[in-house]
Amino acid sequence: MDKPQYLAQYFEQSEPLIQIVWITISVLLLIVTYLTIHLKYLRIRLRYNERVEIIYKNKFETDLINYIYSENEEENSNAEQQVIISELKKAATNSNKRKIIIATLIKLQMRYLVK
């Protein structure tokens, strides 16, 4: 006899309680499989977001330090500062990047206050 047919026959001939147990086991197995795959996806996404955040933190910190310490002989800002301002404005439209910019500003302020 073929195994799938044997299992189907066994399932049909078994008591209702055993059928309910098998159905429950099957459903729970599907749920565990789905949650495992979903957890893996979330972990990959979190790692990617952390890497992107580190990259942008370094970039924004460098830009802000360059902005602060760039030569400014006149009251008007120079071309390098204008480029940095425009990049920060464009980045600030994204809420995640805006949070990173704010965190970087706070970090730089704390460094300045400690010195």
Secondary structure, 3 states (H helix, E strand, C coil): CCHHHHHHHHHHHCCHHHHHHHHHHHHHHHHHHHHHHHHHHHHHHHHHHHHHHHHHHHHHHHHHHHHHHCCCCCCCCCHHHHHHHHHHHHHHCCHHHHHHHHHHHHHHHHHHHHC
